[in-house]
């Protein structure tokens, strides 16, 4: 049997001990993407309202 060698993709130095696990960072970025998507939907909904549906519109 041959002993296992260091992988070429194994980064040394500060990248070896990443501050977050890949799963945690994926969940954080997925949550941020969902939040940004919700904000975009709300902004588009507010900008495309008809004038008569606004609460401050005079009749």
Buried (B, 14 or more C-beta within 10 A) or exposed (E): EEEEEEEEEEEEEEEEEEEEEEEEEEEEEEEEEEEEEEEEEEEEEEEEEEEEEEEEEEE
